[in-house]
């Protein structure tokens, strides 16, 4: 599914045939693994993880800071305690 989703995205953005995108996406991974070995794979996974964590932190902070429902840590605490009282976890 991940490969099909990635190929659908590439196909929509570039107009490439989806089957060609499915075949070309793993080719890039094979190329950098052949040239860099397992070290290249680990470095690439690390870089992607760091980028995703940064994006999640930015989106989370911007939602918290700009939302009219979640304006401050105190409001978040009030909402959490209200939900905990309404449906306690046993």
N, C-alpha and C positions, 0 to 999 in steps of 0.2 A: 504494500500500500504506500509506503514511503517513497519508493521509486516511482510509482505511478503518479502520485501527487506532485512530486518534483518535476517529472516529465510533463505533466499537464500544465504546470506553471510556466516552464520553459517554452512549451509549445504555444501557449497563449501570448506570452510576451514577445516571442520572436517570429511566430508564424511557422515554426518548424513542425514537421509531422511528428505526432506523439511517439510513434515507434522508434523513430530516429533519435528522439530525445531520451527514450528509455535505454537505447544502446549506447549513447554518447555520455550519459552521466557517470556510469561506472568506469568508463574509459579514463576519465580524468583522475579518478581514485587510483586506478591501476598505474597510470603514468607517474604520479607523485610517489606512490609506494615503491615502484621500481627504482626510481632515482634516489629517493631518500630513505627507503627501507621502513622498518617499523618505527624508527625515530620520527620520520615525517608524519606517519599516521598519528602517533601520540601527540606531536606538536599541533597538528591540525585539529584534533579533538579538543585539546586544551584551549586553543584559540577560539574555537566555536563556543565552548562552554563559557569562557570569559565574556565573550560578546553577548551571549544570551543572558547571563546574569546581569550585566550592565543594562541591557534593554529592559529586563524585568524590574530592576531597581528604579530606573528612570520612569517607566510607566506607572509603577506603584506609587512613587513619590508624587508624580504630577497628578495622578488621580486623587490622592489624599490631599494635596495642597490646593487643588483647584475645584474640588467638588463642593457644592453647597450643602450636601448632606454630611460629608466627612471633613469638616473644616479644621479640626484640631484633635490632638490626642485625647483630650477630655471627652469630646463628642464620640469618638470611636469607643472609648471605654464605656460610656453610658449605653451605647448600642449593644456592645458585647454583653454587658451585665443584664440588660433587658432581655436579650435573646436567651441567655443562660437561665434566667428565672422562668421564662415562659416554657422552655423545653429543656429541663435538666438532663444531663447525661448520667446514667447510673452505672 
